[in-house]
């Protein structure tokens, strides 16, 4: 009996044939991706392409079961394809594995159009946005997914039917003020960020002193304490001498003296800085007293009592005695143990710098030397400021931005992706079909009685700057076509003949690539340059916007022409319909027009954000007109996961 007999019986002959003939793309071969690839092979998908930029790391092996220890440092996509194929070797399955970036130029609009379905198993926000934009431009269904510990979700995204990945606002990455990190930490994460991003780079990494001075100048301009800023500038310059002394016998002790004693005393000399409510003065650390066990550990600040201190009876060696039976990474370290780890890690790291002086070191959570340094420096600084210390495991988790990854969660989500994919394939996806595909967003939660929940996805957000815009495939020889050709022939002639909603036309227009302004009615400096010279190649988008923001932007998707093409470029015979922009976009554009003009002129060489041309939206604007139930769903299902940067 053929191995596929039961699968055919479950799916039915028609759907099984669609599964066998469908060409699908899997983006990501990690936790979810490896489970997903195995599922696709077992179900019978016969034409699979998988792409992943990453290589296999030791920490992957406990949950990404397609990989083994001999595979470490090999490309994930290639190893995953080889292993998964062995699960169903005689079924005629073809897996095209690619080790590369999904944002590479070869992965353009024509490439994505070659798939009936795309499944995203990415852990990178930028790549997820890029895949979403490609799928929206090509009209290819996308199944998005993500996990965070015990939580997870699967979201099918159908063009013109459901909201896309960018319809839902994402929280901005959390950032800490430079003065908080450098002078007035109040939480363990402040000390960890200081040890990882500041002290480690100053001593062993690729330190850019000029960039740091610029950052301090910006902090001063933003109203931070001027005296404190000048003190930090002096501290930055003094680090040069300390860095040069690291290789000496007592180099680590000199670093300790400067960082945890001299610099702390200098901060204590600025009385105004400690007058603010809730701030606790740090205590200088004494090397000899810690080593001899006579140093009195400062009391811990009580975070719940607005900075007040609480008594701490923990002696220097007590933590080690109480937790001697714990695993090394879970053990609470004494102050002396932290100091010893600091000295030891400094010696190991400085030896590596001496061995390769032209190769700056970078923090890696799986590098014991760098992790030990951040662990020790963070805990020493925390002790000085009366902040609770962390274990090695906790520091690794926080410094490495580790989201707890659970193999069973990945397996459940991968199974749900396949179920969603089968549902999409079972319905008519042709552009002429007027039927909607009955899809639901499914999420995994920590509720044993009802672990899975679902809801009908919202329609596209009318203000979304991705799925509501217009996309035009533009097959062009970028080495022969100039920007002037594009503006004069495509924008002024071809696009002018398009059907504009309301009967009006674009009066004034601007041309962008990403965040770069390339041309507008008053800026024609680039007209003689080819698109290739302007670094506008395959996979990129030339965006045309009218300056009044009355219409949706039009994105020309750059694609490679056919090898036998004789014309410099080819455009679709059917011109697009250009809808009016929502009133909100027009209002934003008019309010920001003066600011936008000045930004465009001043920042052309460095690039400008996409939002300056009237497309910026706040989270509240996304929710206008939405029901409270929808708000609750988004907060509980989508934003909650993205706060963890879903893997």
N, C-alpha and C positions, 0 to 999 in steps of 0.2 A: 504494500500500500504506500503510495507516495506520501512524503512528509507533509505536504501541503493540504492533504485531504480534509483534515479537521478545520483548517483555516478557511478553506473554500466553503465548507458547510456553515461556518459561523458568519462569514461576511456575505455569502451569496456569490453567484458566478459573476454578476455584473460588477459589483464593487471590487471583487478580487482581481478582475481583469484591469480595472482602473488602477489598483494598487501596483500591479505588475508593470503597467505601462507608464505610470507617472514618474516624471523626473523631479526629484526633490533635493533641496539644499539644506544641509545642517551646518549652522555657523556656531562653532565652539565644540571642542572635544574633551571638555573637562568633566566636572562632577555630573552635571545633567547630560551633557553631550555624549559621554561614553555609555551611559544607561540608555539613552535615546537611540544611539546607533545600534546597540544590541537588539532593542525592541523592533526597530525597523527591519532588520535582517530576519528576525524570527517571524514577523508578520508576513514577509514576502515582498517588500519593496525591492525592486530589481535594478533601479537606476538611481544611485545615491551619490551626491557629491558632498564632501565634508571639508571644511577649511578651518584652520586654527593656527594662530601665530606662535603659540606657546610650546615649550618643551617640557618633558616630564621631570618633575622634581620629587625628591624623597618624600616630602609631606603629602604628595598626591596618592601614594600607594595604599593608604588605609581605607580609601573610599572609591577610588577610580579603578575598578577591578579589571579593566582591560590592560592595565600596565603592571609590569613586574620589575624587580630590582635591576635586572640587566638592561632595562629600557631607559633608565635614568639618563637625562640629557638628550634623548632622542625626541624628534617631533611628535607631538601628541596625535595629530591627525593621521600620520602614516602608520603609527603603531596601532592606534585604535581600529583603523580600517583593516589591517592585517589580522588582528585578533578577532574582530567581529565576523569577518568573512568565514573564519573556521567554524563558526556556530552553525552555518547553513551552507556548506561548501558546494553542494551539488544542485543548487537551485537556479543557477544561471545569474546570480546576483553580481552586479558590477558596482564597485565602490571606487570613485575617483577621489583620492585623498590629496589635499594640497596643504603644504606648510607655508603659510603666508598670511598677510594682512588683508582682511576683507575690504579695506579702503584703498588697496592698490589700484593703479590705473586700469589694469586688465579687467577688473570687476566693475564694468560699466553697466549702463541701462540694458544694452542688448544681452549682456551676460545674464542678468537677473531675469530677463524676460524668457530665458530658456528653461525656466523651472515652473512647474505647476503649483508648487508650494514651497515656502521657506519656513524653516523651524529655527528659532533663535535660542541658543543655550549659552549666551554671552555673560561675562562678568564685568563688562566695561561699558560705562554709560555712553561714551562718545561713539563707540562702535555700534551700540544698539540704536542710537539715533540715526547713524548712517544707514544701517540696514533698513530701518523703518522708512527713511526717505526714499531709498531705492525701490522698496516694495510699493510705496504709494505712487511713485512716478511710473512704475511699470504696471501697476494694477495687479500685482501678484499677492495672493493671500499670505499673511504672515502669522505664525503662531509664536507669540512671545511667552517667555517663562522666566522664573526666578525662584530662588529659595533663600531663606535666612533662618538657620537653625531648624526648628520644627515647623516653621511657616513656609508657605510657598504659594505660587499662583500660576495659572496658565490663561493667557488672554489671546483669543483669535482676533485678528484685525483684518477686516475686509474693506477695501476702498469704497468710499461713498456710503457705507452701511454702518460701520462701527467707528468709534473713536480710535485714533492711532496712538502710538507710543508718546508722541509729543503733545497730544491733546490734553493730557493730564499733567499739571505743573509738577516739577520735581524740586525737592528742597535743595537749597544751595549748600555746597560743602561747608562744614563748620570750620571757621577760622578763628584764631585767637590774636588779640592785639599784641604787637611786638613788646610793648612795655610790660604787659602781664606775664609773658613768657620770660622776659629777661630780668625783671625786677620784682614783680609782686605776684608770684604764683599763689593760688589758693586751692588747687585741686591736684590730685596725682597726675592727671593727663597733662597739666601744664609742665610739670617736672619732666615727664617722659618726652614731650615734644621738645623741650629745651635740651635734654641730653642727646636726642636723636638728630634733630634738625639744626641745632646751633653748636653745641660743644663738640660733638663728634666731627662735624664738618670743619670747625675751626682748627682742630688738632690733626685730623687724618684725611679729611675729604678735600674736595675741590672748592676751596673757599674763595669767594669773590668779595673782597673787602669793599670795592667801589659800589657794588650792588647793595651791600649791607648799609653803607653810609647813605645811599639814596633812600633806602627804606626808612632809616631813622629820620631823615629830613622830611619825608612825607608824614611820618608820625608826628613830628613837631608842628608841621603845617596844619595838621588835623586837630591841634589843640592839646596835645599831650604835654606833660611837664617838661619845660625847656631845660631845666637844670638836670633832670634825669636823662634826657636825650644826650646832652653834652657829656655826661658821665659815661653813658654807654659807648659813645664815640671813642673816648679815651680808653675804655676797656677793650674795644675792638683793636685799636692800634697796639696795645700792650701785649696782645696775644701772639704777635709775631715772635717776640723774644722767648716766650714760654714754649711755643711750638718747636723752636730750634733746640731747646734744652731737653726735649723728650728722650732723645737717644742716650743721654748721659745716665750714669748709674742711679742718681737720685732724681732723675727727671720727673717721674710720676709724683714724687713728693712735692716738688716745686709747683707742678700743676695744681695739686690738691691745695697747697698753701695759697696760691693766687685765687683759685676759683671759689673755694669754700671758706676762706678766712679773709684775705685782703679785700676781695671784691665785696664781700658781705659787710665788712667794716666801712667801706666807702659808701655803700648804700645807706647804712645806719647814720652816716653823717648828714644826710639830707632829711632834716626833721619834717619839712613840709609834706614829704611823700607819705609819711606814716600817720598824718593827722586825720586821714579819711576814715570814716567809720567802717569797721569790718576788717581793716588791714592789720596784720600781725607782724611785728618786727622779727626778722630772722635772727638766729643765733649763730655766730661764727663757730666753725668746727675746729677742734684742736687735734692735730695728728697724733702727738705723743699720748695725750690723755685717752684717746680712743683705743690706741694700741695697748696701753697699760690698764685699761678697764676702769679709769677714774673719771671719765667724761660723764657729766650729768645730761641725760637725754632731755631735750626741751619737751614741755607738755604739748599734747596734741590740741590743735584748734578744733572747736566744735562747730562743724559746718552748719548745724541746725540752729545755733545760737548766735548767728550773725558775726562770726569771727572770734567769739570768746574762747578762751582756752579751758581745757579740761585736764585734770591731773592724769599723768601717766606713770604708773608704778613699774613699768617694764624696764628692767635693767638691760645693760648692753648684751649680756649673754643669755638672758632668760628665754628669748624667743627660740634660740637654737636648742636649748634644753627641752622646751615644751614640745617642739616639733621634730625631734631627732628621728622619729620613726616615719615621717612623711616622705613622699617622693621628693627628689631633689628640686624639681620645678615647682612643687606646691609648698615648699618649705618657706616659712617666714624667716628672713635673715636678720641677724643682729646687726647693730651698727658696725661692730668690728669686722664681721664677715663681709659687709658691703664695702668697707674700706679695703680689705684684702683683695676682693674681686676687682676693685678699681685699680689697684696697683698692678695686679697680675694682667688684667686686660690691656692696660696702657703699655706694658712691656711687650706683650705679644703683638699688639697693633703697630707699635713703633718699629719693631723688628721687621714687620712686613713692609712698612714704608721705606726703611733703609734698604731692604732687598730690591724694591722696585720704586725708586724715588719719583719716576715720571708717571706712575699709575696711582692716582688718588683712590682712596678706599670709599666705599659706599655702604650704607647700612643694609643688612640683609637679615631678616628674622631667623633664617636657618644657618647663619654664620655665628658660631658660638662666641668668637672673639668680639664681634660688634654687638651682639646681644648682651654679653656680660658687661661691656662698657656702659651701654645705655641703662641696664638694670642698676648697676652700682651708682652711676652719677645721678639718676633719677631718685633713688632712695636716699642718697646722701643729701641731696638738695631738699627733698621732702622732709627729712629729719630737721634740717636747719630751719625750715619754715613752719614746723609743727603740723605737717601734713602726713596722713597715714601712708606708710610704705606699701609696696606691692610685691608679690611673689614673682619669681622668674616667669612662670606661666602667664600671669596677668600682664606683666610688662610686654612679653612677646605678643600677646593677643592685642594689646592696645597700640604698641609701636608698629606692629605689622599689619594693622587694620584688619585683623582676622575676624571673619564672621564664622561662628560655629557651623561647620558643614557636617550634615548627618546623612549617611549613605541611604537610609530608608526614605528620607524626605526626597532626595534626588530621584530615587527609584519610582516613588509615587508620582512625582511631577512628570518624569519622562513617560510614564504610562499614560498620564492624562494628555500629554502632547500628542501621542499616537491616536488616542480616542478622538481628540479634536480634529486631527488631520483626516481620519477616516470619515468623520462627519462632513468636512468640507468637500472631500473628493466625491462623496456620495450625491452631491447636488450639482446642478448645472452651473458652471462658472463662466460660461461664455458671455461676452460683452453684450450680446443681443438679448440675454435672458432678463426678464423683468422680475424674476422671483428673488427674494432675499434668502440668504442661507441662515437657517435657525441656529445661531451659535450662542454660547453662554460663557462668561468668564467664570472659571472655577478656582477656588482658593482652598488651601489646606490650613487648618487652624488647630490650636491646642484645646480641643473639646472632644474628649473620648466618646461621648454619646453621639456626636455629629461632627466628625472630623472634616468633612467636605461641605463646602457651601458654594452656591453659584448664584449668578444674577445675569440678566440680559444686559449686554454692554450698551453704553450710551451711544447715541448717534455722534457723528463727527462734530467737534467744536467749531462753530462757524468762524471763530477768530483764530483758529490754528494756522500757524505760518508754515506748516508742512503739508498736511493732507488736503487743505482747501486751496492751495495754489495750483497753477497750471503748469504742466510739464510737457515739453516738446522734445522728441529725440532729434539730435542734430549730428548726423554722420559727416565728419569734416576732417580734411587733411590739415592738421594744425600747422604744418610746416609751410603751407602755401597760402593759407587764409589769414589775412590781417584783421586786426580789430576794426579798421575802417571798413573792410568788406562786410563784416558782420553788422555793423551799425547801418551802413548805407543800403545794403541789399536785403538784409534779414529784418532789422528793426524798422527801418523807414519804409520799406516796400512790402515785404512779405507779411510782417506782423500787422501793418496798417490795414491789410485786407481781411484780417480776422474779424470774427463777429463779436463786437463789444456789447455787453449788456447795456441797454438804455440808449444805444445808438451813438454815443459820444466816442471820441478817440483819445489816445494819449497825446497830450499837448507837449509836455516836456518829459523826458525820460532819463533814467540813469542806468548804467550797466555795472554790475558787480560780479566778482568771483569770490565766493565766500564772504569775507569781510573787507575785501579790497575794492575800492572805487576805481574802475577802469576808464569810464567815460561818462560825460554828461554834456548837455548843450554848450557849456562854457569850458569844457575840458576835453581837448582833442589831441593831447600830447602823445597818446599811445596809438594813434590811428595807423601809423606806418609800420608798427611792430606786428609780427605774426603772433598768433595765439600760442604757438610753441615757445616763442621768445618771452611771452608774458606768463609762462608756466601754467597755461590753461590747456590741460591735456585730457585724455580719455578718463572718464569717471568723474570729472568735475562738472560744475554747473555754471553757466553764464546766466545771470539773473537780470531781467529787465523790469524796472519799476517806473511807474509814472510818479513824478515828484509830488503830485497832489494826493497820491494814495487813494484815488477814486476806484482803481481796479486792483484785482489780485495780481501779485507779481507773476511773471512768466519765466520759468526756468528752462533754459535750453540745455539738455543733457548731452554732454560731449561724448560721442562714440567714435570708434575707429571706423573708417570707411572700408568697404569691401576691397580686397586686393586688386580687383580688376576695374575699380571705379575710375572713370575718366574725368568726372567733374570734381572740383575742389570741395564741394559739400553737397549733401542731399537733405532736403526737408520733406516732411510728410505732404502728400497731395491734399489731404484734408486739413484745413486750418482750424485751430482750436477756438473754442468759445471762451471769451474772457469775461468772467463775472465781475460785478461790482464788489468792491471791498466792503466789509461791514462798517457800519457807522462809527464804531469804536476806533477802528484803524484810522479812519479819516480824521477823527477828533485828536487822536494821539499825534498824528503827523502834523496837524496844524499847530498844536501846542508846542511841539518840539522843533518846528521847522528852522527857527533861528539857531537853536543850539546845534541841530544836525548839520547845518551848513558849515558852522565853524569847526565842528569835529571833523568833517570830511576833509577840509582843507589842511588841517593841522596833522592829521594822522594817516594820510594816504600811504606814506612809505612803510608804515608799520602795520597797516591793516586796521579796520574798524569792526566793531561788533555788528552782527547781523541786525541787531535790534535798533540801531540808530535811525533807520529809514522808516520809522513808523510802525514797527512790528512788535514792539515791546508790550508784554502783557503781564499784569500782576496776577497773583493767584486768585484774588477776589474777583477779577474780571472773568476768569475762567468759570467761576461758580455762579455768576449772575444768571438768574432765571432758572437755576437748577433746583430741584426739590431738596428738602432737608434729608430725605432718605438717600438720594444720590450722593450728597455730601458725606453722609455717614459711611456709605459704601466705599467711597474713594479714600476717606481717611483711614478706614479700618483695613482695607485690602491693598490698595496700591501705594499710598504714601507711606504706610507703616513699613512696608518692605523696602521701599527706596531709601528710607532713613538709614537702613542697614547696608545700603549699596549691595543689592541682591547679587548673589553669585550664580 
